[in-house]
Amino acid sequence: MGNSIEKLQRVPLREVWKHEAYDFTQWLQENLDILNDTLDLELTSAEREQAAGSFSIDLVAENNDGQTVIIENQLEKSNHDHLGKLITYLTAREASGAIWIVSEPRQEHINAISWLNESTNAYFYLVKVEAVRIGSSSPAPLLTLIAGPSNEAKVAGKAKQEIVERHYIRKRWWTQLLSNSKAKSHQHISPNMRAYICVSAGYRGLEFNYLVGQNNCGCELYIDRGKDSQEENKMIFDKLQLQESTINQKINFPISWQRLESKRASRIRIDLEGGYKSTEDDWGAFHEKMIDAMNELEAAVKPELKKLRL
């Protein structure tokens, strides 16, 4: 007769641990090695019902660096209340990490834990707890990691934070530039978070743009009349370039005439040193040059555009 193979059966958690605080939390305190094996951690010295202000934390442990880790247990579906407690306890105890053990993790809470791992210096684990038996054996715990920290998440989170920071720095850059009374043609627009701000040159698809990068800035006449307009854009650029010498003589900044052969648009551009990563005390001087360059570019180009009867 061949070896018999038993089925793995799940056991209702309340049959194994009738009370969350008195039974499950005490069991976890005494069997911390099972949680350590699941998460590849080295937690020790778990203590129950530790205070966090007027609240009481299920378990407070230490990792192998002596840092505090809080553990919140929930033998039911994850909910917003326990997520709030998790964050509150972590900040109250200045813990380095938090572990949330639930019987049924909701997707929105999985997403929240992933976001916290990307966006904060602390680390967070979401663990699913089940009880199982084989045949008529005694029930055994089954802990499954659902969401946790990773180097990839931290790198991704840092990249996202840098993007957000860059957006707000650029908005400050444009706010300061537009407050300069000499930036007359752009003063009716609102500062944004993009790498450029633009106004119409008075003709469809032609814009005067201010530009900023991390270490450079400038201005340009941008020519793009939209879909299927490449031939028309190049024609406008070519007609302006016939007056290149006249236009260049009126501008006291180096000009780059960029037909952009492989692209739909064309542009006449002035590049300058200094960008939003520069010391903010220096921004005013960069803005002065940008505005002078833009005013000269507009004054030189607008008469030639008028002659083209666009």
TORVEXLUM-672977 format. One record per residue (C-alpha): residue in three letters; x, y, z. Coordinates in pm, whole numbers, plus 32768, in hexadecimal, padded with zeros to 4 digits. Layout:
% TORVEXLUM-672977
ALAXYZ
...
This chain:
% TORVEXLUM-672977
MET800080008000
GLY808C81587FA0
ASN80CB826D8098
SER7F8F833380E4
ILE7F9B84AC80B6
GLU7EC6857981A0
LYS7E1686BD8143
LEU7E7D880581DF
GLN7D4E88938290
ARG7D1B89F68306
VAL7C978A248465
PRO7BCD8B5684D3
LEU7CB68C388594
ARG7BC58C6186B6
GLU7BCE8AEB86F2
VAL7D468B05872B
TRP7D5D8C5B87D2
LYS7C108CB7886B
HIS7C808E0F88DC
GLU7D688EEC8811
ALA7E198F988931
TYR7E1D8E848A35
ASP7E588D5B894F
PHE7EF38DBC8802
THR7FCD8ED8887E
GLN804D8E05899E
TRP80928CE288B3
LEU81508DC887C4
GLN821C8E5588E1
GLU82858CF48941
ASN82C08C8687D9
LEU83698DB58740
ASP84548CCE8680
ILE83368C6E8597
LEU83058DDA8537
ASN847E8E078514
ASP84918CE08424
THR83758D6D8351
LEU840C8EC98334
ASP857E8E6F834B
LEU85A38F4F847C
GLU86478F2885D1
LEU85468FB786C0
THR85768F848836
SER84F590008984
ALA83889019891E
GLU82B290BB8A2B
ARG813690CA8A2F
GLU804891EC8A66
GLN814D92FE8A59
ALA80D294638A78
ALA80CB955E895C
GLY802D969189F8
SER7ECE96278A5F
PHE7EDD94F88977
SER7F66939B89B0
ILE804192EB88AF
ASP801391748880
LEU818891268878
VAL82C791F28880
ALA8407913C881B
GLU856F918E87C6
ASN862C91398689
ASN879790C88683
ASP88099235867C
GLY874D927F87BE
GLN8647934F8709
THR84D793448766
VAL83DE9286868D
ILE826A928C86D7
ILE817B916D8689
GLU8006919E865E
ASN7F24906B864E
GLN7DCD905685B0
LEU7D1D8F05858E
GLU7C2D8F8F848A
LYS7C2C90548345
SER7D2191748342
ASN7C7B92C4837E
HIS7CCB94378386
ASP7CB994458500
HIS7DD79350852E
LEU7EA593F3841A
GLY7E82953C84D3
LYS7EE894948618
LEU801993FC856E
ILE8097955084FD
THR803B95F88646
TYR80F394F48715
LEU822594FF8635
THR824796788655
ALA81F6967A87CA
ARG830C957F8815
GLU83F796068706
ALA840D94A38682
SER84DC94418554
GLY83D4935184D2
ALA827692C584FA
ILE81D5917384BB
TRP805F91518482
ILE7FD48FF0849C
VAL7E738FB98413
SER7D988E9683AC
GLU7D278F358266
PRO7DED905481CD
ARG7D21914180F5
GLN7DBE91B87FB1
GLU7DAC93288012
HIS7E7592DB814C
ILE7F7492108086
ASN7F9A93457FAA
ALA7FB8942580DD
ILE80D093518175
SER818893508029
TRP816894CB8018
LEU81E994F4817B
ASN831A94228125
GLU835F94FD7FF8
SER831E964980A2
THR83A296348207
ASN84E795DD82B5
ALA843894D38387
TYR83ED93748309
PHE829992CC830D
TYR822C916182EF
LEU80CC90E282AB
VAL80A98F73830D
LYS7F848E8682DC
VAL7F448D8E83F4
GLU7E8E8C4483C4
ALA7E6A8B03848B
VAL7E8D89B383D8
ARG7E9488418429
ILE7EE78705836C
GLY7DEA85F283A1
SER7D9D85DD8512
SER7EDA868C8584
SER7EDD87B08673
PRO7EB5890485C8
ALA7FEE89BF8564
PRO80258B2F8510
LEU80638B9A83A9
LEU80F38CF6837F
THR81148D888221
LEU81C48ECB81C9
ILE80D68F9E80F3
ALA819590E780DB
GLY82E391568163
PRO840E92388129
SER8505920D800E
ASN862D92CD7F83
GLU856F92F27E3C
ALA844893937EF0
LYS852C94877FA5
VAL85DA94E67E5E
ALA848A95127DB1
GLY840895DF7ED3
LYS853A96BE7ED3
ALA851196F67D5D
LYS83A497587D8F
GLN840198487EA6
GLU850998E87DCA
ILE840899197CB7
VAL831699C07DA8
GLU84299A9B7E37
ARG84979AFD7CD9
HIS83359B677C80
TYR83149C4C7DAD
ILE84719CDF7D7F
ARG841A9D357C17
LYS82D79DDB7C86
ARG839F9EB77D77
TRP848F9F077C5C
TRP83759F7C7B77
THR82C5A0377C90
GLN83FCA1057CCF
LEU843EA1437B5E
LEU82D9A1B77B1C
SER82EBA2A77C42
ASN83F5A3697B84
SER834DA4997AE6
LYS842AA47C79B1
ALA838BA32C7950
LYS8267A3E778B6
SER81F5A2F477A9
HIS81D0A1D0789C
GLN8146A27F79D0
HIS7FDBA2287986
ILE801EA0B179A5
SER80319FDE7AE2
PRO816F9F2A7B4F
ASN81679DB27B17
MET823B9C837B6C
ARG82B59C3A7A0C
ALA840A9C7B7977
TYR83819D9C78A9
ILE827F9EB178A5
CYS81FA9F3D7760
VAL812AA04E76BF
SER80B0A06E755B
ALA8185A133746A
GLY8042A1B573D1
TYR802CA0AB72C4
ARG7F9D9F4B72CD
GLY809C9E4B7342
LEU81B09F46738C
GLU82109F7B74F7
PHE8315A03575BF
ASN838A9F4576D2
TYR845D9F717807
LEU851D9E2F7857
VAL85CC9DA5798A
GLY86949C6B79D9
GLN87619C027B05
ASN88939CC87A9B
ASN88239D987971
CYS870E9E7E7902
GLY86B19F5177D6
CYS859F9FBB76E8
GLU852A9F6B7588
LEU84379FA3746E
TYR83919E507440
ILE82EB9E0072F4
ASP81ED9CE772F1
ARG809A9D057249
GLY80289BAD72B9
LYS7FE09A627210
ASP80579A3E70A5
SER80FE9B9570B5
GLN826C9B35708A
GLU828A9BC36F2C
GLU81E19D076F91
ASN82BA9D2670C8
LYS83F99CFC6FFF
MET83819DFD6F00
ILE83479F017011
PHE849A9EB770AB
ASP85489ECE6F57
LYS84A8A01D6F0A
LEU8516A0A5705C
GLN8674A01C702B
LEU8696A0ED6EEE
GLN869DA2106FE4
GLU878CA16170D5
SER8898A26C70BA
THR87A0A38770FC
ILE8709A2D37226
ASN8856A26A72BD
GLN88DAA3D072B2
LYS87BEA4457391
ILE8803A34374A1
ASN8926A34F7593
PHE8917A1DB75E6
PRO898FA0A97524
ILE8872A0267449
SER88429EC273D1
TRP87729E947294
GLN86E79D3472B0
ARG86239CB27185
LEU86089B5A7231
GLU86049A9070F0
SER857F994E7188
LYS846D99F87253
ARG83289AA77203
ALA83809BEE72B2
SER849A9CEB7284
ARG851F9DF6736D
ILE86009F22739C
ARG86A39EFD74EF
ILE877C9FB875E7
ASP88279EDC76ED
LEU88AA9F6F7832
GLU89609EEC7964
GLY88B09EB77AB0
GLY87879DD87B05
TYR86989D807C1E
LYS87A09CA87CCC
SER88749DE07CF7
THR887D9E947E45
GLU87339F4C7E69
ASP87E9A08D7EC1
ASP8871A08D7D5D
TRP8722A0607CB1
GLY86E1A1D67C95
ALA8819A20D7BC5
PHE87BEA0EB7ADE
HIS865CA1737AB7
GLU86E3A2C87A53
LYS87AAA22B7938
MET8686A15378CB
ILE859AA27B78BE
ASP8695A3557802
ALA86CBA23C7709
MET8555A20776D9
ASN850FA37B76AC
GLU8621A39475A6
LEU85AAA25874F7
GLU8445A2D774E3
ALA84B0A430746C
ALA8589A3997359
VAL849CA28872E2
LYS8342A32972EE
PRO837FA42171D0
GLU83F9A30370F4
LEU82C8A22F714C
LYS81E5A34E70EA
LYS8286A35B6F93
LEU8239A1E86F5B
ARG80BEA2256F6C
LEU8082A0DC701E
